[in-house]
Amino acid sequence: MSANATAVMGLLVGFLVIGVIGVYIGDQMIQAANLSESDTLYSAQDTVISTFTLGVTLCKVVVIVSVASIVFMLLQSVGLIPRVGGGGE
């Protein structure tokens, strides 16, 4: 379980880093091009930044839920939280 959890968390953190880099690059492109708000490229870049920002937010939520799930499973494995149901190992 530990290797799987580490792999999943590494993947999620990778997505988070890529999302943050995407937001930064999109913002820098708008600033470097000196675009006005009436330009078509400005609105396209603004949409890209909004999309990356939403992706970063969703990734943060998934990371938090994943960490909570891993902690919960570890607490169950050491017996601090009783298992519910008859299935499992």
N, C-alpha and C positions, 0 to 999 in steps of 0.2 A: 504494500500500500504506500509506503514512504516514497518509493521511486516514482510511482504514478503521480502522487501528489506533487512531488518536486517538478516533474515534467510538465504537469498542467499549470502550475504556478509560473514556471519559466516561460511558457507560451503566453500566458496572460500578461505577464510583465512586459514581454516583448511587444505584444500588441499595444500596450499602454505607451511604451516608449515611442513606437512608430507613430502613434496618434499624436503625441505631444510634438514630435518633430514635424509632422505634417501641418499642425496648426502654426508652428513657428515659421516654417518655410512659406506657407501661404501668406502670412502676415508680412513677412519680409519682401515678398514679391510685390505686394500692393505698395509698400513704402518705396521700394527701389524704382518702380515704374512711374511714380508720381501720377497716379491715376486720379481722375476726379470721379465723384459719385455718379455722374451721368454716363460714364464710359461703360460699354458692354462688358469689357474685360474685368472692370471693377466688380460688377455684380456677380460675374462668374466666380471670381476669386473669393468674394465674400461668401458665396454659397459653399465653396470648397472648405473654407475655414469653419463655417457653421456645421458642416457635415463631420469634419474631423473633431470638432469640439463635442458634438453629440456622441461620436464614437468613443472618445476618451471618457466621457461621463458614464456611458454604458459599461465600458471596460472596468472602470473603478468599482462599479456596483458588483460586477461578476467576480472581481478579485476579492472584495469584502465577503461575499457569500461563500466563495471557495475557501477562504481562510477559516471562516466560521465552521464550515462543514468539516474541514480537516481537523480542527481543534475538537469538534464534537466527536468525531470518529476516534481520535486518539484518547479522549476521556472515556469513551465506551470501551476501548481495548484494554485500558488499565483498570476498569471496573468502577470508576467514579460516577459514571452515569449508567443506570441499568439499561439493558437491551430490551426493546419492546418487540413482541411478536415471536413466533417460533422459527422463522427462517434464519438463514445466515450460516456462519461457519460452524 
